[in-house]
């Protein structure tokens, strides 16, 4: 028997992704002249796509034996019981981290529904394989049975410029096969050739036994899906042109194309940078595609939140399943969704949602500040400390807090802060900053030390105005950045919401409707202790400009809000460590002492985990870069 994606096609149900218009492949000359665009050609009209409901996360980081980077991507399911003697389980699931060192990992199960067991000696394919290659990482395994050779072929990339393959008779031990294709195979202007899905060619008259969709990046940094074909699975020819190009709403990239057959119709399914899995009809030549359709998106109900990617749809006697990446890039998990499933139940909200009072102008809890004072000092009964208070030049007046964009980054700027409460919390502010030079920025800062922080703000980067989340943990940094949805916006409403385990950023452009922005920030790996506003421009030539904060508000819990509305009184003070009625906490915060001569200000006695502030401050732009 042979692994047959079209057989599983009803056996590989629904990893469909969608773009909005149809395309046909472009000419080879177009590929070499510039990153190709496609013209609209509609394949067979599609019926309604099936619905998949989130079932579970299969790779819980804390439970994984091989977990070098905290991420797991690109699931590939192989029906081991149909081809191998004495397999570990009926099904093998290949996956792995992307970033260095990468590595191809294996799980196995007797049913697609699980339970899945991690192989104890991962990775089964590593980044160094003497004498064949030594690379920074290997990733994106895709497994297929090669009937003519009676062997399992696993395709993977490493580096991003090269797609390779290895073969096996047991799915655990491998022999190196060689290079399938490289950037050069795709013509001029190609900078990445990776994330391949290989399947039996659906066109018997093509002369090819196998075909593959893979991701090609170009010098314009826009990723597209291309086609490669092979007679034997070893020697490959990259077809001219592009199968799918990104369109408006796709975030500039499409990737992880897969062939899927559903009720007699073939589809190319893939994901976009906007975080969706989409599908297009495609003909047997693999060149004529239809308009984009949405196949799967997260429900937005935890834990089924954020990006979905790299679809792989498979069917067995228990049902049809979508295996996919769930979560932000470089922080993803392998997840499972079930055909016809309902997904997670709506949880009780952590905080009230009241369209008549969206930012809690009424009923914000104690600790909130409307900035009604006048002068250089923040209210010491509200604010716990100011890091580097001796250099602070913020001022309260006119109903706002004004902070200059200091000539430093997190490690050199004065930072007004409040201690974070235990358990769930939510804080919101309204900030205005008219950025015009690179590095100028302002927003909300989560702080553990000068080298462990999370910042969410509006700033100016090389490409222009950007909204960004930067998650910094020592030498490891992660950024989520994109232009504001309202491009001309100088005023935004920024919100940080914590369930006690992680923090999610959210933004509003009207002070009424909020949308999540970026990936969640873990409180387990980065135990932030304080939060507050920030403004700086780095140690750069950018001019100093003011950032104004209209208010800083803690949201009430549903019970506090209900009590406040019923009583017509402010909600109760939350449990905030280090605060009391007679001592606001300035002398009760570990590692902090009052700053001499600065009323209400404090300076930080640097603990072991914090950076010493005598080093030269770094410039920090609105993409989180330093230099």
C-alpha positions in Angstrom: 0.0 0.0 0.0 1.1 3.6 -0.5 0.5 6.7 1.3 -1.8 8.6 -1.0 -2.7 12.2 -0.1 -5.6 12.0 -2.5 -6.8 8.8 -0.8 -6.5 10.5 2.5 -7.8 13.5 0.7 -11.0 12.3 1.8 -8.5 10.8 4.1 -6.7 14.1 4.5 -9.7 16.3 5.0 -9.6 20.0 5.2 -6.5 21.9 5.7 -7.8 24.4 3.3 -6.7 28.0 3.2 -8.0 30.9 1.2 -7.0 34.0 -0.7 -9.5 36.2 -2.5 -9.0 35.9 -6.2 -7.9 33.1 -8.5 -4.6 32.9 -10.2 -2.7 31.0 -12.9 1.0 30.5 -13.1 3.2 33.2 -14.6 6.0 32.7 -17.1 9.6 31.8 -16.3 10.7 35.2 -17.6 8.4 36.9 -15.1 10.0 34.9 -12.3 13.5 35.9 -13.3 12.6 39.6 -13.9 10.7 40.2 -10.7 8.7 38.3 -8.0 5.8 37.1 -10.2 2.2 38.1 -9.8 -0.6 35.9 -11.1 -3.6 36.5 -13.3 -7.1 35.5 -12.4 -8.2 32.1 -13.6 -11.0 30.3 -12.0 -10.8 26.5 -11.5 -13.8 24.4 -10.8 -16.4 26.2 -8.6 -16.1 25.0 -5.0 -18.8 23.8 -2.7 -19.0 24.9 0.9 -16.0 24.0 2.9 -16.3 21.9 6.1 -16.0 23.3 9.6 -13.4 22.1 12.1 -13.7 22.7 15.8 -10.6 23.0 18.1 -10.1 19.9 20.1 -6.7 20.1 21.9 -3.1 21.2 21.9 -0.8 18.1 21.3 2.5 19.7 22.2 2.3 21.2 25.7 5.8 22.8 26.1 6.1 21.8 29.8 5.4 18.2 29.0 7.8 17.8 26.0 11.0 15.9 26.3 12.7 17.6 23.3 11.9 21.3 23.5 14.9 23.5 22.7 13.0 26.6 21.7 9.5 26.4 23.1 7.9 26.2 19.7 6.5 23.3 17.6 5.6 23.7 13.9 4.6 22.0 10.7 2.8 18.8 11.5 3.0 15.9 9.1 1.0 12.7 9.6 2.1 9.4 8.2 0.0 6.2 8.2 2.8 4.0 9.6 0.6 1.0 10.1 -0.1 0.8 6.4 3.5 0.6 5.4 5.9 -0.3 8.2 6.5 -3.5 10.1 5.9 -3.3 13.8 5.5 0.5 14.0 5.4 2.2 17.4 1.8 3.2 16.6 -0.6 3.2 13.8 0.2 6.8 13.0 3.4 8.9 13.1 3.3 12.6 13.6 6.5 14.5 12.5 7.0 18.1 13.7 9.6 20.2 15.4 10.9 23.6 16.4 12.1 26.0 13.7 14.7 28.2 15.3 18.2 26.8 16.0 18.9 24.0 16.7 15.6 22.8 15.1 15.3 19.1 14.7 12.7 16.7 13.3 10.7 15.2 16.1 8.3 12.3 16.2 5.1 11.4 18.1 2.9 8.3 17.6 -0.6 7.1 18.3 -2.9 4.2 17.5 -5.7 6.7 16.4 -5.7 10.1 14.9 -7.8 11.2 17.9 -4.8 10.2 20.2 -3.5 10.0 22.7 -0.2 10.9 21.2 3.1 9.8 22.7 6.4 11.6 22.2 9.3 9.4 20.9 12.0 9.4 23.7 15.0 9.9 21.4 14.1 13.0 19.5 15.2 14.5 17.2 15.2 11.8 14.6 16.8 14.1 12.1 19.2 16.8 13.5 20.9 19.9 12.1 24.3 18.2 11.8 24.6 15.0 9.6 28.2 14.2 8.8 29.4 14.3 6.1 26.3 15.6 4.4 25.6 18.9 6.0 26.0 21.1 9.1 23.4 23.9 9.3 21.9 26.2 12.0 18.6 24.3 12.0 16.4 21.7 10.2 12.6 22.0 10.2 9.3 21.5 8.4 9.3 17.7 7.9 6.8 16.2 5.4 6.5 12.4 5.2 5.3 10.4 2.2 5.6 6.7 1.3 7.5 6.0 -1.9 5.9 2.9 -3.3 8.6 2.2 -6.0 11.4 2.2 -3.4 9.4 0.7 -0.5 10.7 3.4 1.8 9.4 6.4 3.7 10.7 9.7 2.3 10.8 12.7 4.7 11.4 16.2 3.1 12.7 19.0 5.3 14.6 22.3 5.0 17.9 23.5 6.4 19.0 26.2 5.9 15.9 28.1 4.6 17.5 28.1 1.1 17.5 24.3 0.7 14.9 21.6 0.8 16.4 18.1 1.5 15.2 14.6 2.0 16.0 11.5 3.9 14.6 7.9 3.7 13.7 5.2 6.2 12.3 1.7 6.5 11.1 2.2 10.1 10.3 5.9 10.3 12.8 6.4 13.2 16.2 5.8 11.7 17.1 7.6 8.4 19.5 7.5 5.5 20.4 10.9 3.9 18.9 11.2 0.5 20.2 14.5 -0.8 19.1 18.0 -1.9 15.6 18.2 -3.6 15.9 21.8 -4.6 17.5 25.2 -3.6 16.9 28.9 -4.2 18.7 28.5 -7.5 16.2 26.0 -8.7 13.5 28.7 -8.6 15.3 31.3 -10.7 16.6 34.8 -10.0 15.4 36.7 -6.9 14.5 33.7 -4.7 15.9 34.0 -1.2 14.1 31.1 0.6 12.9 27.6 -0.6 11.3 25.7 2.3 8.1 24.4 4.0 7.4 21.8 1.3 4.4 19.4 1.2 5.0 16.4 -1.1 2.2 14.3 -2.6 1.5 11.9 -5.5 1.0 13.9 -8.7 -2.8 14.0 -9.5 -2.3 14.3 -13.2 -1.4 10.9 -14.8 -0.5 12.5 -18.1 2.0 14.8 -16.5 4.8 12.2 -16.7 5.6 12.9 -13.0 5.0 10.6 -10.1 5.3 13.3 -7.4 4.6 17.0 -6.9 5.3 19.4 -4.1 4.0 22.8 -3.0 6.7 24.9 -1.2 7.2 28.4 0.0 9.5 30.7 -2.0 10.6 34.0 -0.6 11.8 36.8 -2.9 13.9 39.9 -2.6 10.8 41.9 -1.9 10.3 39.8 1.2 6.9 38.5 0.1 6.5 34.8 0.3 4.6 32.8 -2.3 3.7 29.2 -3.0 5.4 27.4 -5.9 5.3 24.0 -7.5 8.0 21.4 -7.9 7.6 18.0 -9.8 9.5 14.8 -9.8 9.4 11.4 -11.5 10.9 9.4 -8.6 10.8 11.7 -5.5 14.6 12.2 -5.7 15.2 14.5 -8.7 13.0 17.6 -8.8 12.1 20.3 -11.3 10.7 23.6 -10.1 7.9 24.7 -12.4 8.0 28.3 -13.7 5.6 30.7 -12.1 3.7 30.9 -8.9 0.7 28.9 -7.7 -0.5 31.3 -5.0 0.6 34.9 -4.3 -0.4 37.0 -1.2 -3.3 39.3 -1.7 -4.8 42.2 0.3 -5.6 40.9 3.8 -3.0 38.2 3.7 -0.4 40.1 5.6 2.1 40.0 2.7 2.9 36.2 2.8 1.4 32.8 2.1 3.1 29.6 3.1 2.8 25.8 3.8 0.8 24.9 0.7 -0.8 21.5 0.8 -2.9 19.4 -1.6 -6.3 18.3 -0.2 -9.2 16.6 -1.8 -12.7 17.0 -0.4 -15.8 15.5 -1.9 -14.2 15.1 -5.3 -12.7 18.6 -5.5 -9.0 19.3 -5.1 -7.8 22.3 -3.1 -4.5 24.0 -2.4 -4.6 24.9 1.3 -2.1 27.2 3.0 -1.8 29.8 5.7 -1.3 33.6 5.5 0.5 36.1 7.7 -2.9 37.3 8.8 -3.2 34.1 10.8 -5.8 32.2 8.8 -5.8 28.9 6.9 -7.3 29.4 3.5 -8.2 27.2 0.5 -8.5 27.5 -3.3 -9.8 25.0 -5.8 -7.0 23.7 -8.1 -7.0 21.5 -11.2 -5.0 18.3 -11.8 -2.2 20.2 -13.5 -1.7 22.1 -10.2 -1.6 25.3 -12.1 -5.2 26.6 -12.4 -6.5 27.9 -9.1 -9.8 29.5 -7.9 -10.6 32.3 -5.6 -9.5 32.3 -1.9 -11.8 30.9 0.8 -11.5 30.8 4.5 -11.0 27.2 5.8 -10.1 27.7 9.4 -9.4 30.4 12.0 -9.1 30.3 15.7 -12.3 30.9 17.7 -10.7 33.5 19.9 -11.7 31.6 23.0 -8.7 30.4 25.0 -6.8 28.2 24.4 -8.0 28.4 20.8 -6.6 31.9 20.1 -4.3 33.6 17.6 -2.7 32.4 14.5 -3.4 29.1 12.7 -1.0 27.7 10.1 0.5 24.7 8.3 -2.7 22.6 7.7 -2.6 18.8 7.4 -6.0 17.1 7.2 -6.3 13.3 7.7 -9.1 10.8 8.1 -9.4 7.5 9.9 -12.2 5.4 11.3 -12.7 7.8 14.2 -13.2 10.9 12.0 -11.5 13.6 10.0 -8.9 15.8 11.7 -7.0 19.0 11.0 -3.5 19.1 12.4 -2.0 22.6 12.4 0.2 25.1 14.1 -1.6 27.2 16.7 -0.2 30.4 18.1 2.2 33.1 17.2 5.2 32.5 15.0 8.1 31.2 17.1 5.7 30.4 19.9 3.5 27.9 18.2 2.0 24.6 19.3 0.8 21.6 17.3 -3.0 21.6 17.7 -5.8 19.3 16.6 -9.3 20.2 15.3 -12.1 17.8 14.5 -14.5 17.9 11.5 -17.8 19.1 12.8 -16.4 19.9 16.2 -17.8 22.8 18.2 -14.6 24.1 19.7 -14.1 25.5 23.2 -16.9 26.8 25.2 -17.1 30.6 25.8 -15.5 31.3 29.2 -16.8 33.7 31.8 -15.2 37.1 31.0 -12.3 38.2 33.3 -13.4 41.8 33.0 -16.6 43.6 32.1 -17.4 44.7 28.5 -19.7 47.6 28.6 -20.2 49.6 25.4 -21.5 52.5 27.4 -18.4 52.6 29.6 -15.6 50.9 27.5 -12.6 52.3 29.2 -14.1 52.5 32.7 -14.3 56.3 33.0 -16.6 55.2 35.8 -15.8 52.4 38.2 -12.0 52.1 37.5 -10.5 50.5 40.6 -8.2 52.3 43.1 -4.7 52.5 41.6 -6.1 54.3 38.6 -4.9 57.9 37.9 -6.7 60.6 36.0 -3.7 62.9 36.2 -5.6 65.8 37.7 -2.7 67.2 39.6 -0.2 69.9 38.7 3.6 69.6 38.9 6.5 67.2 38.4 5.3 64.6 40.9 3.0 61.7 40.4 0.6 60.8 43.2 2.7 58.8 45.7 -0.5 57.0 47.0 -1.0 55.6 43.5 2.5 55.2 42.0 4.9 52.8 43.7 8.2 54.0 42.2 10.0 55.8 39.4 13.0 53.9 38.1 15.9 56.4 37.7 13.7 59.1 39.4 16.7 61.4 39.6 16.6 61.9 35.8 12.8 62.1 35.5 11.3 65.1 33.7 7.7 64.0 33.4 5.1 66.5 34.4 1.4 66.4 35.4 -0.9 69.3 34.2 -3.9 70.1 32.0 -5.4 66.7 32.9 -2.5 64.7 31.3 0.8 63.1 32.2 3.5 64.3 29.8 6.6 62.3 29.4 9.4 63.4 27.1 10.9 60.9 24.7 14.1 60.3 26.7 17.4 59.8 24.8 17.7 56.2 26.0 15.8 52.9 25.8 14.3 50.8 28.6 17.7 50.5 30.3 18.3 54.3 30.5 14.9 56.0 30.8 13.0 57.1 33.9 10.0 54.8 34.3 7.0 55.5 36.5 5.6 52.2 37.7 3.0 50.5 39.8 3.4 47.0 41.2 1.4 44.3 39.4 -1.4 42.6 41.4 -1.7 38.9 41.9 -4.1 37.0 39.6 -5.9 38.4 36.6 -5.7 42.1 35.9 -6.3 44.6 33.2 -4.8 48.1 32.7 -5.7 50.7 29.9 -4.3 54.1 28.9 -4.9 56.7 26.3 -1.6 57.9 24.7 -0.9 60.6 22.1 2.5 60.9 20.4 3.1 62.6 17.0 6.0 60.5 15.9 8.1 61.6 12.9 11.6 60.3 13.4 12.8 56.7 13.8 13.0 55.5 17.4 10.4 57.9 18.8 7.9 55.8 20.7 5.5 55.7 23.8 3.2 53.2 25.4 2.8 50.7 28.2 5.8 48.8 29.7 5.8 45.6 31.7 9.0 45.4 33.7 11.0 42.9 35.6 14.4 44.4 35.0 16.2 46.5 32.4 16.8 43.3 30.3 13.5 41.5 31.1 10.4 43.5 29.9 7.5 43.7 27.5 6.6 46.9 25.9 3.5 47.8 23.8 3.4 51.1 22.1 3.1 53.4 19.1 6.4 54.5 17.4 8.3 55.3 14.3 10.4 52.6 12.6 12.3 52.6 9.2 9.1 51.6 7.2 7.0 54.3 9.0 4.6 54.5 11.9 4.3 51.2 13.7 2.3 49.6 16.6 4.5 47.0 18.3 4.8 44.5 21.0 8.4 43.7 22.1 9.0 40.8 24.5 12.5 40.9 25.9 13.9 38.2 28.1 17.6 38.7 28.6 19.3 38.2 25.2 16.2 36.8 23.6 13.9 39.2 21.9 10.6 38.8 20.1 8.7 41.5 18.1 5.2 41.8 16.7 4.9 44.9 14.6 2.6 46.3 12.0 1.2 49.7 10.9 -1.7 51.0 12.9 -5.1 50.1 11.4 -5.8 53.8 11.3 -2.6 54.9 9.6 -2.8 58.6 10.6 -3.5 57.8 14.2 -1.5 59.8 16.7 -3.8 58.8 19.6 -4.4 55.2 20.5 -5.9 53.4 23.5 -3.6 50.6 24.7 -4.6 47.8 27.0 -2.8 44.9 28.7 -4.9 42.0 30.0 -3.6 39.2 32.1 -5.3 36.0 33.2 -2.6 35.4 35.7 -0.5 33.2 33.4 0.1 35.5 30.4 -0.5 39.0 29.2 -2.3 39.9 26.0 -2.0 43.4 24.4 -5.0 45.1 22.8 -5.5 48.3 20.9 -8.4 50.6 20.1 -8.5 53.5 17.7 -11.8 55.0 19.0 -11.6 54.3 22.7 -14.6 51.9 22.4 -13.7 48.7 20.4 -10.5 46.8 21.3 -8.7 44.1 19.3 -5.9 41.9 20.4 -2.5 42.8 19.1 0.5 40.5 18.9 1.3 37.3 20.8 0.7 36.8 24.5 3.6 37.4 26.8 4.2 34.6 29.4 4.3 35.4 33.1 5.9 32.1 33.7 9.1 32.6 31.7 9.1 36.4 32.4 7.6 37.2 35.8 7.0 40.9 35.3 6.6 42.8 38.6 5.6 46.3 37.5 3.7 48.2 34.8 3.6 51.8 33.7 3.9 54.3 30.9 7.0 55.0 28.9 8.4 57.3 26.3 11.8 57.4 24.7 13.8 57.7 21.5 17.0 55.8 22.1 20.5 57.3 22.1 19.9 58.7 18.6 19.7 62.0 16.7 15.8 61.8 16.7 14.4 65.0 18.3 12.8 64.9 21.7 9.0 65.2 21.5 6.3 64.9 24.2 4.0 61.9 24.7 0.8 62.6 26.7 -1.2 60.1 28.7 -4.8 61.1 29.4 -5.2 58.6 32.2 -4.1 55.2 33.5 -6.9 52.9 34.7 -7.2 49.5 36.3 -10.3 47.6 35.2 -12.7 46.2 37.8 -13.6 42.6 38.0 -17.2 41.7 36.9 -18.2 41.5 40.6 -16.6 44.9 41.4 -18.2 46.5 38.4 -21.6 45.2 39.3 -21.2 46.4 42.9 -20.0 49.8 41.7 -22.9 50.3 39.3 -25.4 49.2 42.0 -23.9 51.5 44.7 -22.9 54.4 42.5 -19.5 54.3 44.2 -15.9 53.5 43.0 -15.0 49.8 43.0 -12.8 48.4 45.7 -9.0 48.4 45.7 -7.7 45.1 44.2 -5.2 43.0 46.0 -2.0 44.8 45.1 1.1 43.6 47.1 3.3 46.3 48.7 0.5 48.8 49.2 -1.4 50.0 52.3 -3.6 52.9 53.3 -0.9 54.5 55.4 2.1 53.5 53.3 1.7 53.4 49.5 4.5 50.9 49.1 7.5 53.1 48.4 9.4 51.6 51.3 7.8 48.1 50.9 8.9 47.1 47.4 11.9 44.8 47.5 15.0 46.3 45.9 13.6 49.9 46.0 14.5 52.8 48.2 13.1 56.4 48.3 15.0 58.7 46.0 16.6 61.6 47.9 15.1 65.0 47.2 12.5 63.6 44.8 9.1 63.6 46.4 7.1 60.5 45.4 10.0 59.2 43.4 12.1 56.2 44.0 15.3 54.7 42.6 15.9 51.0 42.0 18.6 49.2 43.9 19.6 46.9 41.1 18.9 43.2 42.0 21.1 40.4 40.7 18.9 39.8 37.7 18.8 43.4 36.5 21.1 45.2 34.2 23.4 47.8 35.8 22.4 51.2 34.4 25.9 52.5 34.2 26.4 51.0 30.7 25.8 53.2 27.6 22.1 53.4 26.8 21.0 51.6 23.6 18.8 53.1 21.0 15.6 51.3 20.5 13.3 51.7 17.5 9.7 50.8 17.0 10.6 47.3 15.9 12.4 46.6 19.2 15.8 46.7 17.5 18.7 48.2 19.4 21.9 49.8 18.2 
